[in-house]
Amino acid sequence: MKKSRVYTKTGDKGKTGLIGGTRVSKNDIRLEAYGTIDELNSYIGLLRSYGTDELNNIIIGIQNQLFNIGSYLATDDSVSDFRSNIKLEEVRIEELEKEIDKMEQGLSQLTGFVLPGGHESVSFCHIARTVCRRAERRVISMSEQFETDGWIVRYLNRLSDFLFVLSRYFSNNFGVKEIHWSAKL
């Protein structure tokens, strides 16, 4: 059995290949989009350090969905049949909404903007949330040049809501007092 190598040297000149073979610059909007999805997935992986088994199963589901999204975004138009096989299901958005509703049941009513922090888990949620918003912007920019399923933006939008509520859930679970923004305008 031949061992595969991590390094290929094919990207040493600032180009990389999309799924389908098209070579593009490493600063192509498609790489910005799926690279930001990858970054988001890494931060969400940190959140598994703080969750229960049930919550971690949800997080793992989100991470798998982000890999699907990354694969979709990394696929060039020449293999649209591959792209159409990637599971982008509306039910995944509904699942996020159900989890948001479930977590919110045990939380106090939100009365203002919450400052990120107070516990590592809360901070990681906010970092993931802001990376998620950036990923959403990158996908929107990509969609202005390349056909992109609108489901992805809806999923990312709902995921950022999930991450915000998860930060509040962790604050509550770890007994951290939420500090609200004190606007001195």
C-alpha positions in Angstrom: 0.0 0.0 0.0 1.4 3.3 -1.1 1.4 6.1 1.5 0.0 9.4 0.4 1.9 12.6 1.1 0.4 15.7 2.7 2.5 17.9 0.6 2.2 17.9 -3.2 4.1 21.0 -4.1 1.4 21.9 -6.7 0.5 25.0 -4.7 4.0 26.4 -4.4 3.3 29.1 -7.0 0.1 30.4 -5.5 -2.3 28.3 -7.4 -4.5 25.5 -6.3 -7.0 23.1 -7.8 -10.8 23.1 -7.4 -12.7 19.8 -7.3 -13.0 19.2 -11.1 -9.5 20.3 -11.8 -9.7 24.0 -12.6 -6.5 25.7 -11.3 -7.1 29.1 -9.6 -5.2 31.6 -7.6 -5.2 31.0 -3.9 -6.8 34.4 -3.4 -9.8 33.4 -5.6 -13.2 34.3 -4.0 -14.1 30.6 -4.0 -11.1 29.8 -1.8 -11.9 32.8 0.4 -15.4 31.3 0.8 -14.5 27.7 1.5 -11.3 28.7 3.4 -13.4 30.7 5.8 -15.8 27.8 6.2 -12.8 25.7 7.1 -11.7 28.3 9.7 -15.2 28.3 11.1 -15.3 24.5 11.4 -12.0 24.6 13.3 -13.4 27.1 15.9 -16.6 25.1 16.2 -14.4 22.0 16.9 -13.1 23.9 20.0 -16.7 24.1 21.3 -16.8 20.3 21.7 -14.5 20.7 24.6 -17.3 22.3 26.6 -20.4 20.4 25.5 -22.3 17.5 26.8 -22.6 14.3 24.7 -25.9 15.5 23.3 -24.6 19.0 22.4 -21.4 17.5 21.0 -23.5 15.3 18.6 -25.2 18.5 17.4 -21.8 20.2 17.0 -20.4 17.2 15.0 -23.5 17.4 12.8 -22.8 21.0 12.2 -19.1 20.3 11.4 -20.1 17.6 8.9 -22.6 20.1 7.3 -19.7 22.6 7.0 -17.6 20.1 5.2 -20.5 19.6 2.8 -20.7 23.3 2.2 -16.9 23.5 1.8 -17.0 20.7 -0.8 -19.8 22.5 -2.7 -18.0 25.8 -2.7 -14.7 24.1 -3.8 -16.3 22.4 -6.8 -16.0 24.0 -10.3 -18.8 24.2 -12.8 -17.4 21.3 -14.9 -18.6 18.8 -12.3 -22.0 20.1 -11.5 -23.2 16.5 -11.1 -20.9 16.1 -8.1 -22.1 19.4 -6.7 -25.8 18.3 -7.0 -25.1 15.2 -4.9 -23.9 17.2 -1.9 -26.5 17.2 0.8 -27.8 20.7 1.4 -31.1 20.0 3.1 -33.6 22.5 4.5 -34.1 20.2 7.4 -30.6 21.1 8.7 -31.7 24.8 9.1 -34.9 23.6 10.9 -32.7 21.5 13.2 -30.6 24.6 14.1 -33.8 26.5 14.9 -35.1 23.7 17.1 -31.8 23.7 19.0 -31.9 27.5 19.4 -35.4 27.3 20.8 -34.5 24.5 23.2 -31.4 26.3 24.5 -33.4 29.6 24.9 -36.0 28.0 27.2 -33.5 28.0 30.1 -32.2 31.5 29.4 -33.2 34.9 30.7 -34.8 37.3 28.2 -32.2 39.2 26.2 -32.4 42.9 27.1 -29.4 44.3 25.3 -26.2 43.6 23.5 -24.0 41.1 25.4 -20.2 41.7 25.6 -18.3 38.6 24.5 -16.4 36.8 27.2 -16.5 35.7 30.8 -15.5 32.1 30.1 -13.4 30.5 27.4 -16.4 28.6 25.9 -18.3 31.9 25.6 -15.4 33.6 23.9 -15.0 30.7 21.5 -18.7 30.9 20.6 -18.4 34.6 19.8 -15.2 34.0 17.7 -17.0 31.3 15.8 -20.0 33.5 15.4 -18.0 36.3 13.9 -16.1 33.9 11.6 -19.5 32.5 10.6 -20.7 36.1 9.7 -17.5 36.6 7.6 -18.1 33.2 5.9 -21.6 34.4 5.1 -20.2 37.6 3.5 -17.6 35.6 1.5 -20.3 33.2 0.2 -22.5 36.2 -0.8 -19.5 37.7 -2.7 -18.9 34.4 -4.4 -22.5 34.1 -5.4 -22.2 37.4 -7.3 -19.7 35.7 -9.6 -20.6 32.0 -9.5 -23.8 30.1 -9.1 -24.2 29.3 -5.4 -27.1 27.6 -3.7 -29.0 30.1 -1.5 -29.4 27.5 1.1 -25.8 28.0 2.2 -26.3 31.7 3.1 -29.5 30.7 5.0 -27.7 28.0 6.9 -24.8 30.2 7.8 -27.2 33.0 9.0 -29.0 30.5 11.2 -25.7 29.0 12.4 -24.5 32.4 13.6 -27.7 32.7 15.6 -27.1 29.3 17.0 -23.6 30.2 18.1 -24.8 33.4 19.8 -27.5 31.4 21.7 -24.9 28.8 22.5 -22.7 31.5 24.0 -25.5 32.5 26.3 -26.2 28.8 27.1 -22.6 28.3 28.1 -22.7 31.5 30.2 -25.7 30.1 32.0 -24.2 26.6 32.4 -20.9 27.8 33.8 -22.5 30.5 36.0 -21.0 33.4 34.2 -22.8 36.7 34.5 -23.6 38.3 31.2 -22.3 41.8 30.9 -24.4 44.1 28.7 -23.0 46.8 26.5 -23.2 50.2 28.3 -23.7 52.6 25.5 -22.1 56.0 26.3 -23.0 57.7 23.0 
